[in-house]
Amino acid sequence: MYPIIPFLDTVSTYQIMALIGVLTTGFYCVRVSKRLKYDDTDTIVFLLFTSIGIMIGGGLLFALTNFSGIIFVLNNLHLVNSWDTFVYVLQAIFGGSVFYGGLLGALSVAAIYLRRKPERKYLVDLATPGIPLFHFFGRIGCFLGGCCYGIPSPFGFTFTNSLVIEANGIRRFPVSLLEASFNMGLFIFLSHCFNKGKYKDKLLYVYLGLYATGRFFIEFLRGDAVRGIWLFLSTSQIISLAILTFILIKYIRYRSLELKSSNP
């Protein structure tokens, strides 16, 4: 594919697609905010804060999935004997990003922000469709870069210049394109629900439930083990199961309270 922009040899296609995703998502959220006559400044500030959570969370989970690299560095600290080496080590450990880490980081920051400004809770529903919209562009970037490659398959693409060496030379299932399509479908569905006023104050849970379910099964089509394997499941599959368990508990509690209020 095309991992590096030819005339910008230090900029990856993933970075370009991620930037397009950020700008498109920001444009979408601000446009919706204006249409509903909300303060678009609040929307922009909220998006900026959650973006910080995305960067921190994505980097931390990337480091966790590459825990062996951290152990190697800790056992060889004597080799980190210059500033350049130190920067190189940090980039190797924290330089990548894992979507679920970014998502959890964004949700954590959003929770802190809204605890201080609860009157802006409406921003959660407004911004929720933007999550799969951003992710759509990110997965296109993954495909172009060849980083999140699929299992060997007679139907697919053969990477020839992926920066991940083991991805090259084998026809692989286009799992990144499948997830990109899945995310675009989620965006269309969630934006429709938001416009129709469906799932008010619960749209984020709808997204999390749908995405976690889809991601759990999509992971079986992934061929890269770098994302971490724990007890025969990938890190993302374990997180998906945790999210679905959390949503199920929330739903049971919600139904219980609903029944109590209808039967005093």
C-alpha atoms as a printed R data frame, in Angstrom:
    type eleno elety resid chain resno       x       y      z
1   ATOM     1    CA   MET     A     1   0.000   0.000  0.000
2   ATOM     2    CA   TYR     A     2   1.176   3.552  0.693
3   ATOM     3    CA   PRO     A     3   2.524   3.852  4.263
4   ATOM     4    CA   ILE     A     4   4.453   7.073  3.608
5   ATOM     5    CA   ILE     A     5   3.472  10.157  1.597
6   ATOM     6    CA   PRO     A     6   6.006  10.158 -1.293
7   ATOM     7    CA   PHE     A     7   6.776  13.894 -1.181
8   ATOM     8    CA   LEU     A     8   6.641  14.031  2.636
9   ATOM     9    CA   ASP     A     9   8.894  11.152  3.666
10  ATOM    10    CA   THR     A    10   8.414  11.817  7.397
11  ATOM    11    CA   VAL     A    11   4.606  11.857  7.283
12  ATOM    12    CA   SER     A    12   2.625   8.611  7.162
13  ATOM    13    CA   THR     A    13  -0.654   8.134  5.335
14  ATOM    14    CA   TYR     A    14  -2.173   7.069  8.662
15  ATOM    15    CA   GLN     A    15  -1.303  10.456 10.161
16  ATOM    16    CA   ILE     A    16  -2.890  12.216  7.187
17  ATOM    17    CA   MET     A    17  -6.073  10.137  7.400
18  ATOM    18    CA   ALA     A    18  -6.254  10.630 11.171
19  ATOM    19    CA   LEU     A    19  -5.962  14.389 10.653
20  ATOM    20    CA   ILE     A    20  -8.737  14.286  8.038
21  ATOM    21    CA   GLY     A    21 -10.808  12.288 10.529
22  ATOM    22    CA   VAL     A    22 -10.261  14.858 13.277
23  ATOM    23    CA   LEU     A    23 -11.205  17.768 11.011
24  ATOM    24    CA   THR     A    24 -14.253  15.965  9.557
25  ATOM    25    CA   THR     A    25 -15.494  14.954 13.006
26  ATOM    26    CA   GLY     A    26 -14.969  18.458 14.343
27  ATOM    27    CA   PHE     A    27 -16.822  19.939 11.377
28  ATOM    28    CA   TYR     A    28 -19.706  17.508 11.852
29  ATOM    29    CA   CYS     A    29 -20.049  18.194 15.594
30  ATOM    30    CA   VAL     A    30 -19.824  21.977 15.224
31  ATOM    31    CA   ARG     A    31 -22.339  21.949 12.382
32  ATOM    32    CA   VAL     A    32 -24.805  19.940 14.476
33  ATOM    33    CA   SER     A    33 -24.176  22.274 17.396
34  ATOM    34    CA   LYS     A    34 -24.971  25.322 15.276
35  ATOM    35    CA   ARG     A    35 -28.086  23.692 13.833
36  ATOM    36    CA   LEU     A    36 -29.412  23.025 17.324
37  ATOM    37    CA   LYS     A    37 -28.370  26.509 18.464
38  ATOM    38    CA   TYR     A    38 -25.929  25.218 21.059
39  ATOM    39    CA   ASP     A    39 -22.799  27.152 21.918
40  ATOM    40    CA   ASP     A    40 -20.287  25.765 19.427
41  ATOM    41    CA   THR     A    41 -17.424  27.040 21.608
42  ATOM    42    CA   ASP     A    42 -18.483  24.530 24.276
43  ATOM    43    CA   THR     A    43 -18.483  21.821 21.632
44  ATOM    44    CA   ILE     A    44 -14.980  22.698 20.440
45  ATOM    45    CA   VAL     A    45 -13.601  22.818 23.996
46  ATOM    46    CA   PHE     A    46 -15.199  19.462 24.768
47  ATOM    47    CA   LEU     A    47 -13.678  17.922 21.628
48  ATOM    48    CA   LEU     A    48 -10.242  19.338 22.454
49  ATOM    49    CA   PHE     A    49 -10.324  17.888 25.975
50  ATOM    50    CA   THR     A    50 -11.417  14.467 24.727
51  ATOM    51    CA   SER     A    51  -8.682  14.590 22.061
52  ATOM    52    CA   ILE     A    52  -6.119  14.819 24.857
53  ATOM    53    CA   GLY     A    53  -7.660  11.709 26.395
54  ATOM    54    CA   ILE     A    54  -7.454   9.934 23.033
55  ATOM    55    CA   MET     A    55  -3.728  10.623 22.682
56  ATOM    56    CA   ILE     A    56  -2.859   9.627 26.246
57  ATOM    57    CA   GLY     A    57  -5.109   6.562 26.412
58  ATOM    58    CA   GLY     A    58  -4.145   5.316 22.960
59  ATOM    59    CA   GLY     A    59  -0.437   5.553 23.771
60  ATOM    60    CA   LEU     A    60  -0.759   3.879 27.167
61  ATOM    61    CA   LEU     A    61  -2.693   0.884 25.820
62  ATOM    62    CA   PHE     A    62  -0.224   0.590 22.929
63  ATOM    63    CA   ALA     A    63   2.561   0.351 25.501
64  ATOM    64    CA   LEU     A    64   0.605  -2.260 27.479
65  ATOM    65    CA   THR     A    65   0.090  -4.448 24.419
66  ATOM    66    CA   ASN     A    66   3.860  -4.264 23.879
67  ATOM    67    CA   PHE     A    67   4.692  -5.061 27.480
68  ATOM    68    CA   SER     A    68   7.628  -7.263 26.491
69  ATOM    69    CA   GLY     A    69   9.297  -4.177 25.038
70  ATOM    70    CA   ILE     A    70   8.958  -2.354 28.366
71  ATOM    71    CA   ILE     A    71  10.495  -5.325 30.200
72  ATOM    72    CA   PHE     A    72  13.368  -5.390 27.712
73  ATOM    73    CA   VAL     A    73  14.066  -1.682 28.260
74  ATOM    74    CA   LEU     A    74  13.927  -2.037 32.058
75  ATOM    75    CA   ASN     A    75  16.408  -4.884 31.881
76  ATOM    76    CA   ASN     A    76  18.739  -2.860 29.655
77  ATOM    77    CA   LEU     A    77  18.569   0.642 31.104
78  ATOM    78    CA   HIS     A    78  22.353   0.892 30.910
79  ATOM    79    CA   LEU     A    79  22.005   1.095 27.113
80  ATOM    80    CA   VAL     A    80  19.906   4.285 27.359
81  ATOM    81    CA   ASN     A    81  22.951   6.517 27.596
82  ATOM    82    CA   SER     A    82  21.946   9.547 25.513
83  ATOM    83    CA   TRP     A    83  19.004  11.861 24.990
84  ATOM    84    CA   ASP     A    84  18.478  10.583 21.428
85  ATOM    85    CA   THR     A    85  18.350   6.990 22.671
86  ATOM    86    CA   PHE     A    86  15.897   7.987 25.406
87  ATOM    87    CA   VAL     A    87  13.586   9.676 22.864
88  ATOM    88    CA   TYR     A    88  13.853   6.646 20.555
89  ATOM    89    CA   VAL     A    89  12.865   4.304 23.402
90  ATOM    90    CA   LEU     A    90   9.866   6.465 24.328
91  ATOM    91    CA   GLN     A    91   8.705   6.511 20.705
92  ATOM    92    CA   ALA     A    92   9.078   2.730 20.463
93  ATOM    93    CA   ILE     A    93   7.047   2.138 23.651
94  ATOM    94    CA   PHE     A    94   4.413   4.883 23.432
95  ATOM    95    CA   GLY     A    95   4.661   5.941 19.784
96  ATOM    96    CA   GLY     A    96   1.731   3.911 18.508
97  ATOM    97    CA   SER     A    97  -1.932   4.107 19.348
98  ATOM    98    CA   VAL     A    98  -4.679   1.575 20.106
99  ATOM    99    CA   PHE     A    99  -8.249   2.657 19.414
100 ATOM   100    CA   TYR     A   100  -9.780   1.221 22.569
101 ATOM   101    CA   GLY     A   101  -7.147   2.965 24.663
102 ATOM   102    CA   GLY     A   102  -7.980   6.260 22.970
103 ATOM   103    CA   LEU     A   103 -11.703   5.659 23.432
104 ATOM   104    CA   LEU     A   104 -11.364   4.862 27.131
105 ATOM   105    CA   GLY     A   105  -9.059   7.842 27.573
106 ATOM   106    CA   ALA     A   106 -11.582  10.142 25.868
107 ATOM   107    CA   LEU     A   107 -14.450   8.801 27.993
108 ATOM   108    CA   SER     A   108 -12.415   9.325 31.167
109 ATOM   109    CA   VAL     A   109 -11.620  12.919 30.263
110 ATOM   110    CA   ALA     A   110 -15.242  13.536 29.234
111 ATOM   111    CA   ALA     A   111 -16.447  12.212 32.601
112 ATOM   112    CA   ILE     A   112 -14.099  14.570 34.456
113 ATOM   113    CA   TYR     A   113 -15.127  17.510 32.261
114 ATOM   114    CA   LEU     A   114 -18.851  16.889 32.683
115 ATOM   115    CA   ARG     A   115 -18.508  16.382 36.429
116 ATOM   116    CA   ARG     A   116 -17.403  20.010 36.581
117 ATOM   117    CA   LYS     A   117 -19.920  21.165 33.959
118 ATOM   118    CA   PRO     A   118 -22.943  18.825 34.240
119 ATOM   119    CA   GLU     A   119 -25.170  21.281 32.357
120 ATOM   120    CA   ARG     A   120 -23.291  20.327 29.167
121 ATOM   121    CA   LYS     A   121 -24.213  16.639 29.339
122 ATOM   122    CA   TYR     A   122 -25.972  17.073 25.991
123 ATOM   123    CA   LEU     A   123 -22.516  17.104 24.376
124 ATOM   124    CA   VAL     A   124 -22.212  13.343 24.880
125 ATOM   125    CA   ASP     A   125 -25.136  12.513 22.577
126 ATOM   126    CA   LEU     A   126 -24.019  15.196 20.123
127 ATOM   127    CA   ALA     A   127 -20.458  13.883 19.886
128 ATOM   128    CA   THR     A   128 -21.223  10.134 19.930
129 ATOM   129    CA   PRO     A   129 -21.815   9.770 16.136
130 ATOM   130    CA   GLY     A   130 -18.460  11.490 15.644
131 ATOM   131    CA   ILE     A   131 -16.613   8.561 17.251
132 ATOM   132    CA   PRO     A   132 -17.219   6.046 14.426
133 ATOM   133    CA   LEU     A   133 -16.862   8.862 11.873
134 ATOM   134    CA   PHE     A   134 -13.322   9.547 13.090
135 ATOM   135    CA   HIS     A   135 -12.628   5.827 13.344
136 ATOM   136    CA   PHE     A   136 -13.693   5.333  9.712
137 ATOM   137    CA   PHE     A   137 -10.847   7.551  8.501
138 ATOM   138    CA   GLY     A   138  -8.440   5.952 10.961
139 ATOM   139    CA   ARG     A   139  -9.117   2.482  9.564
140 ATOM   140    CA   ILE     A   140  -8.650   3.730  6.000
141 ATOM   141    CA   GLY     A   141  -5.271   4.990  7.210
142 ATOM   142    CA   CYS     A   142  -4.543   1.557  8.683
143 ATOM   143    CA   PHE     A   143  -5.284  -0.067  5.338
144 ATOM   144    CA   LEU     A   144  -3.089   2.359  3.413
145 ATOM   145    CA   GLY     A   145  -0.278   1.890  5.913
146 ATOM   146    CA   GLY     A   146  -0.646  -1.876  6.189
147 ATOM   147    CA   CYS     A   147  -0.376  -1.839  9.983
148 ATOM   148    CA   CYS     A   148  -3.624  -3.607 10.904
149 ATOM   149    CA   TYR     A   149  -3.511  -6.425  8.400
150 ATOM   150    CA   GLY     A   150  -5.878  -9.374  8.176
151 ATOM   151    CA   ILE     A   151  -5.538 -13.126  8.174
152 ATOM   152    CA   PRO     A   152  -4.240 -14.906  5.053
153 ATOM   153    CA   SER     A   153  -7.125 -15.235  2.605
154 ATOM   154    CA   PRO     A   154  -7.656 -16.048 -1.083
155 ATOM   155    CA   PHE     A   155  -9.844 -12.946 -1.225
156 ATOM   156    CA   GLY     A   156  -8.016  -9.771 -0.369
157 ATOM   157    CA   PHE     A   157  -4.934  -7.673 -0.954
158 ATOM   158    CA   THR     A   158  -1.216  -8.385 -0.954
159 ATOM   159    CA   PHE     A   159   0.833  -5.793  0.896
160 ATOM   160    CA   THR     A   160   4.224  -5.149 -0.646
161 ATOM   161    CA   ASN     A   161   5.645  -2.194  1.247
162 ATOM   162    CA   SER     A   162   3.999  -2.246  4.661
163 ATOM   163    CA   LEU     A   163   6.274  -1.027  7.448
164 ATOM   164    CA   VAL     A   164   5.212  -4.187  9.309
165 ATOM   165    CA   ILE     A   165   7.470  -6.685  7.530
166 ATOM   166    CA   GLU     A   166   5.417  -9.825  8.224
167 ATOM   167    CA   ALA     A   167   2.371  -8.264  6.547
168 ATOM   168    CA   ASN     A   168   4.053  -8.244  3.139
169 ATOM   169    CA   GLY     A   169   3.962 -10.842  0.412
170 ATOM   170    CA   ILE     A   170   0.807 -12.698  1.511
171 ATOM   171    CA   ARG     A   171  -2.720 -12.132  0.232
172 ATOM   172    CA   ARG     A   172  -4.685 -10.975  3.278
173 ATOM   173    CA   PHE     A   173  -8.314 -10.302  4.125
174 ATOM   174    CA   PRO     A   174  -8.987  -6.497  4.057
175 ATOM   175    CA   VAL     A   175 -10.028  -6.359  7.701
176 ATOM   176    CA   SER     A   176  -9.315  -2.615  7.954
177 ATOM   177    CA   LEU     A   177 -11.734  -1.889  5.114
178 ATOM   178    CA   LEU     A   178 -14.351  -4.114  6.750
179 ATOM   179    CA   GLU     A   179 -14.076  -2.203 10.022
180 ATOM   180    CA   ALA     A   180 -14.075   1.122  8.178
181 ATOM   181    CA   SER     A   181 -17.373   0.127  6.511
182 ATOM   182    CA   PHE     A   182 -18.737  -1.007  9.873
183 ATOM   183    CA   ASN     A   183 -17.856   2.344 11.414
184 ATOM   184    CA   MET     A   184 -19.455   4.288  8.587
185 ATOM   185    CA   GLY     A   185 -22.621   2.262  9.096
186 ATOM   186    CA   LEU     A   186 -22.521   3.075 12.811
187 ATOM   187    CA   PHE     A   187 -22.085   6.776 12.046
188 ATOM   188    CA   ILE     A   188 -25.098   6.821  9.716
189 ATOM   189    CA   PHE     A   189 -27.249   4.918 12.225
190 ATOM   190    CA   LEU     A   190 -26.213   6.978 15.261
191 ATOM   191    CA   SER     A   191 -26.567  10.330 13.501
192 ATOM   192    CA   HIS     A   192 -30.054   9.269 12.371
193 ATOM   193    CA   CYS     A   193 -30.966   8.309 15.952
194 ATOM   194    CA   PHE     A   194 -29.623  11.618 17.258
195 ATOM   195    CA   ASN     A   195 -31.544  13.632 14.668
196 ATOM   196    CA   LYS     A   196 -34.743  11.749 15.533
197 ATOM   197    CA   GLY     A   197 -34.219  12.146 19.267
198 ATOM   198    CA   LYS     A   198 -33.910   8.403 19.865
199 ATOM   199    CA   TYR     A   199 -31.960   6.982 22.818
200 ATOM   200    CA   LYS     A   200 -31.651  10.396 24.447
201 ATOM   201    CA   ASP     A   201 -28.871  10.365 27.073
202 ATOM   202    CA   LYS     A   202 -28.174   6.741 26.138
203 ATOM   203    CA   LEU     A   203 -26.756   7.076 22.635
204 ATOM   204    CA   LEU     A   204 -23.215   6.464 23.860
205 ATOM   205    CA   TYR     A   205 -24.264   3.137 25.378
206 ATOM   206    CA   VAL     A   206 -25.894   2.160 22.091
207 ATOM   207    CA   TYR     A   207 -22.642   2.915 20.266
208 ATOM   208    CA   LEU     A   208 -20.495   1.058 22.791
209 ATOM   209    CA   GLY     A   209 -22.721  -2.016 22.670
210 ATOM   210    CA   LEU     A   210 -22.835  -2.160 18.886
211 ATOM   211    CA   TYR     A   211 -19.153  -1.428 18.372
212 ATOM   212    CA   ALA     A   212 -17.953  -3.823 21.067
213 ATOM   213    CA   THR     A   213 -20.063  -6.627 19.559
214 ATOM   214    CA   GLY     A   214 -18.818  -5.971 16.034
215 ATOM   215    CA   ARG     A   215 -15.205  -5.523 17.132
216 ATOM   216    CA   PHE     A   216 -15.205  -8.817 19.046
217 ATOM   217    CA   PHE     A   217 -16.010 -10.760 15.862
218 ATOM   218    CA   ILE     A   218 -13.902  -8.608 13.534
219 ATOM   219    CA   GLU     A   219 -10.865  -9.424 15.682
220 ATOM   220    CA   PHE     A   220 -11.005 -13.045 14.499
221 ATOM   221    CA   LEU     A   221 -10.122 -11.729 11.033
222 ATOM   222    CA   ARG     A   222  -7.082  -9.843 12.249
223 ATOM   223    CA   GLY     A   223  -3.691 -11.355 11.502
224 ATOM   224    CA   ASP     A   224  -1.410  -9.131 13.572
225 ATOM   225    CA   ALA     A   225  -0.502 -10.427 17.026
226 ATOM   226    CA   VAL     A   226   1.177  -7.145 18.056
227 ATOM   227    CA   ARG     A   227  -2.101  -5.948 19.613
228 ATOM   228    CA   GLY     A   228  -1.668  -8.539 22.379
229 ATOM   229    CA   ILE     A   229  -3.076 -11.989 22.997
230 ATOM   230    CA   TRP     A   230  -4.365 -12.938 26.442
231 ATOM   231    CA   LEU     A   231  -5.954 -16.333 27.161
232 ATOM   232    CA   PHE     A   232  -6.560 -16.954 23.425
233 ATOM   233    CA   LEU     A   233  -8.351 -13.612 23.063
234 ATOM   234    CA   SER     A   234  -6.894 -10.345 21.865
235 ATOM   235    CA   THR     A   235  -6.693  -7.315 24.133
236 ATOM   236    CA   SER     A   236  -9.500  -5.698 22.128
237 ATOM   237    CA   GLN     A   237 -11.731  -8.755 22.507
238 ATOM   238    CA   ILE     A   238 -11.263  -8.735 26.273
239 ATOM   239    CA   ILE     A   239 -12.071  -5.013 26.395
240 ATOM   240    CA   SER     A   240 -15.121  -5.642 24.189
241 ATOM   241    CA   LEU     A   241 -16.394  -8.277 26.611
242 ATOM   242    CA   ALA     A   242 -15.785  -5.935 29.549
243 ATOM   243    CA   ILE     A   243 -17.738  -3.153 27.823
244 ATOM   244    CA   LEU     A   244 -20.642  -5.477 27.003
245 ATOM   245    CA   THR     A   245 -20.707  -6.699 30.608
246 ATOM   246    CA   PHE     A   246 -20.753  -3.108 31.855
247 ATOM   247    CA   ILE     A   247 -23.619  -2.191 29.515
248 ATOM   248    CA   LEU     A   248 -25.599  -5.291 30.543
249 ATOM   249    CA   ILE     A   249 -25.248  -4.349 34.224
250 ATOM   250    CA   LYS     A   250 -26.313  -0.763 33.464
251 ATOM   251    CA   TYR     A   251 -29.334  -2.038 31.519
252 ATOM   252    CA   ILE     A   252 -30.404  -4.407 34.314
253 ATOM   253    CA   ARG     A   253 -30.163  -1.581 36.850
254 ATOM   254    CA   TYR     A   254 -32.086   0.751 34.568
255 ATOM   255    CA   ARG     A   255 -34.874  -1.790 34.046
256 ATOM   256    CA   SER     A   256 -34.992  -2.488 37.772
257 ATOM   257    CA   LEU     A   257 -35.430   1.203 38.578
258 ATOM   258    CA   GLU     A   258 -38.018   1.506 35.814
259 ATOM   259    CA   LEU     A   259 -40.053  -1.377 37.247
260 ATOM   260    CA   LYS     A   260 -39.847   0.079 40.755
261 ATOM   261    CA   SER     A   261 -41.102   3.460 39.569
262 ATOM   262    CA   SER     A   262 -44.014   1.879 37.691
263 ATOM   263    CA   ASN     A   263 -44.961  -0.305 40.678
264 ATOM   264    CA   PRO     A   264 -44.628   1.919 43.786
